Amino acid sequence: MPRLVVVSNRVPLPSERGPQAGGLTVALADALQPGSLWFGWSGRRSGQPHAEPRQHRADGITYGTIDFTEADYRAFYVGFANGALWPLLHFRLGLVNFRREDYEGYRSVNRRFAEALTPLLRSDDLIWVHDYHLFPLAEELRRLGVTNRIGFFLHTPFVPPTLLHVLPRSTELLRAMCRYDVVGFHTQTYRQAFLDCVHDILGISAGSDGGFLCAGQRVRAVVDPIGIDAEGFAEAAVQAERSAEARRLRESLGGRALAIGVDRLDYSKGLVSRFEAFARLLGKYPEDRRHVSFLQIAARSREDSSAYQRLRRELDQLVGDTNGRFSEFDWVPLRYMTRAVRRQTLAGFYRVARLGLVTPLRDGMNLVAKEFVAAQDPLDPGVLILSRFAGAAEDLTEALIVNPFDADAMADAMHQGLSMAHSERLRRYRALRERVWDTTAAKYCATFLSYLGQGHVPSPQRILQDAL
Ligand code: GDG
């Protein structure tokens, strides 16, 4: 078996993981077997970072990390990756902030990743690169003579050609994406958008299997929806339902139904329109006022960015307005916390909830939708309200699918969910459960690795070792 090398922007060392284990860590748990290497940024900024990576070992896995300078962090991470690529890939052109010096910083960090990683590589390693921070990494590795199979997975949506054109240097980035052997997306729609860009911008047509040839490189664009460890999460929810936290939450509801939202505090997650929709529910359906409480957990993220600071201010104001308008002396309709909670606790909270509100304006997949389904009590399940613009909506069609730009329609869906008959809740839940159990994290990893392994030619040493 060749060794797996995972590369992502941020490497969460086991010793430094907080309550909010990232989606990637959880999703890759199955692929990262002892012997694997995970390479990326340590999360630290230092004046004079070492060119050579620091290496740590835990549970048989090697973690290779490098530090950033303050300038790298500003240009690569805050500037180009999160200030230009993230809004573009989430269709928010008004928020795209392109600065040439940020782009140069992005390219130079990708070059440094390649220079630090190359000496750690073996000739038959399979390299799996994650997300938009690292579009040009394969190109930089190829420049250094790396001929291994290299795959890339994009966790965000991909945009059609008219939008990609908006970003200066996008042709260069698209060409760089074509230095990977495999390029993976969550959905058919994103893969098609990528192939349309390759066609319209680079003038290359792909075959029906998503394969094409670009500057001598054979590339294959594939669909591989990410999932969760459904069984493990369901078990965690059963345990957590009996925890002190879940009990306190239930007692605090005083018999009311719980609506829950769990998101990183990010403008793509549609929190503003979700809060507006909830206020409309309370205004339009007075009978629901005494029957529901909404808990939004929105762990802070990317606080160095001005777009995120503005969002926080807007949400603070909305929460204040809604609660000021509708609260009664013994009831606060909207509970909003920006601190992360433990994953186990979260599982119990989902299980207590009657409504799961997953209403992003755009989202690559959205794992919260799958976690909510997995956590439900099969005999008395809650209702998932899901944005049609989350990748998850391509699969989870039995959720109440909403347009997150239509606050009235979302309020109606919340009302429908609160008054839904038990038989309909069961019918929808059973169909959703099947989908969530069908597209797990383990399957996501196995599928990607099988694409990446195809065409893998073992090195002469490996053939010799295997023969002995
Ligand atoms: C990107 C794409 C794609 C959230 N708050 C807490 C907490 N979380 C956990 C959730 C979930 C994860 O974080 C968030 O995953 P999402 O999929 O919703 O979103 P992104 O972070 O934006 O991830 C997304 C994903 O990559 C995977 O490809 O689905 O579309 O944007 O697991 O439960 N976890 C804990 N405390 C919190 O307060 N423990």
Residues whose N, C-alpha, C, O or C-beta is under 5 A from the ligand:
A	BS01	GDG	P19 Q20 A21 G23 H155 I226 V262 D263 R264 A299 R339 A340 V341 R342 R343 D363 G364 M365 N366 L367 V368
